[in-house]
Amino acid sequence: MSIGRPPGHRYPDRVPDPQVVDVELERDRELRVEYDDGVTCTFPLLQLRQACPCATCRGRRDLDTAPYAGSSIEAVGAEMHGNWGIAISWSDGHSTGIYPWTHLRAWWDAGLD
């Protein structure tokens, strides 16, 4: 018995993800990411901090607990992770989350909910 694609089956063509062409971080306000398809996404820092993708913050959200309880936050630093994403160090001392470019774009496209 052979396992594989049926005769004549073709995988659908994959559309490449938009690539990041520029990133600007206003440490007390927002992160702006520009993609090569002309879309510029603007993320308020408090929303980014609340949406931190690290395991600890995801676990807190799973328990209906906010990862960060403050009403404002600042970015004290950021580190690019190549074509993959950005890590932000926060004024509350948290710095373990890496925000993938594809996730940021999907979040933007979905309306930042």
C-alpha positions as CSV (number, residue, x, y, z in Angstrom):
1,M,0.0,0.0,0.0
2,S,1.4,3.4,-1.0
3,I,0.6,6.5,1.1
4,G,0.8,9.8,-0.7
5,R,-1.1,12.3,-2.7
6,P,-3.8,11.0,-5.0
7,P,-3.0,11.1,-8.7
8,G,-3.4,14.6,-10.0
9,H,-3.6,16.2,-6.5
10,R,-1.9,19.5,-6.2
11,Y,-1.2,21.4,-3.0
12,P,-2.7,24.9,-3.2
13,D,-0.2,27.7,-3.9
14,R,0.8,29.4,-0.7
15,V,0.7,33.1,-0.7
16,P,3.8,34.5,1.0
17,D,3.3,36.4,4.2
18,P,3.9,40.2,3.9
19,Q,7.5,41.1,4.9
20,V,8.4,43.8,7.4
21,V,10.1,46.8,5.9
22,D,10.2,49.2,8.8
23,V,9.7,49.2,12.6
24,E,9.3,52.3,14.8
25,L,9.0,52.1,18.6
26,E,7.7,55.1,20.5
27,R,8.7,53.9,24.0
28,D,5.9,55.7,25.8
29,R,3.2,55.2,23.2
30,E,3.1,52.6,20.4
31,L,4.9,50.2,18.0
32,R,4.5,50.8,14.3
33,V,5.2,48.1,11.8
34,E,5.2,48.7,8.0
35,Y,4.9,45.7,5.7
36,D,6.0,45.4,2.0
37,D,2.3,45.4,0.9
38,G,2.0,49.0,2.0
39,V,0.1,48.3,5.3
40,T,1.3,50.1,8.4
41,C,0.1,48.6,11.7
42,T,0.0,50.7,14.9
43,F,-0.1,48.9,18.2
44,P,-0.7,50.8,21.5
45,L,1.9,49.6,24.0
46,L,-0.6,48.8,26.7
47,Q,-2.5,46.4,24.4
48,L,0.8,44.8,23.4
49,R,1.8,44.3,27.0
50,Q,-1.6,42.7,27.8
51,A,-1.2,40.4,24.7
52,C,2.3,39.2,25.6
53,P,2.7,35.8,23.9
54,C,5.0,34.3,26.5
55,A,3.9,31.2,28.3
56,T,3.5,32.9,31.7
57,C,1.2,35.6,30.3
58,R,-0.7,33.1,28.2
59,G,-1.3,31.1,31.3
60,R,-2.5,34.1,33.2
61,R,-5.0,34.9,30.4
62,D,-6.2,31.3,30.4
63,L,-7.0,31.8,34.1
64,D,-8.9,35.1,33.3
65,T,-6.1,37.1,35.0
66,A,-4.6,40.1,33.3
67,P,-0.9,39.6,32.6
68,Y,-0.4,43.3,33.6
69,A,-2.7,45.2,35.9
70,G,-1.4,48.8,35.3
71,S,-3.1,51.5,33.3
72,S,0.0,52.5,31.4
73,I,3.3,50.9,30.4
74,E,6.5,51.9,28.6
75,A,9.0,50.0,26.5
76,V,12.4,50.3,27.9
77,G,14.0,48.4,25.1
78,A,13.4,46.1,22.1
79,E,15.4,43.5,20.2
80,M,14.7,42.4,16.7
81,H,14.6,38.7,16.0
82,G,15.4,38.8,12.3
83,N,12.5,38.0,10.0
84,W,10.6,36.4,12.8
85,G,9.6,39.1,15.3
86,I,10.4,41.5,18.1
87,A,11.0,41.2,21.8
88,I,10.1,44.1,24.0
89,S,11.4,44.8,27.5
90,W,8.8,46.5,29.6
91,S,8.9,49.1,32.4
92,D,7.3,46.5,34.7
93,G,10.4,44.3,34.3
94,H,8.8,41.8,32.0
95,S,10.9,40.9,28.9
96,T,10.3,37.2,27.8
97,G,7.7,37.6,25.1
98,I,8.6,37.6,21.4
99,Y,5.9,39.1,19.1
100,P,6.0,37.3,15.7
101,W,5.5,39.6,12.8
102,T,2.9,37.2,11.3
103,H,0.9,37.3,14.6
104,L,1.1,41.1,14.8
105,R,-0.2,41.3,11.2
106,A,-3.0,38.8,11.8
107,W,-4.0,40.7,15.0
108,W,-4.1,44.0,13.0
109,D,-6.0,42.4,10.1
110,A,-8.6,41.1,12.6
111,G,-9.2,44.5,14.2
112,L,-6.9,44.3,17.3
113,D,-9.4,42.5,19.4
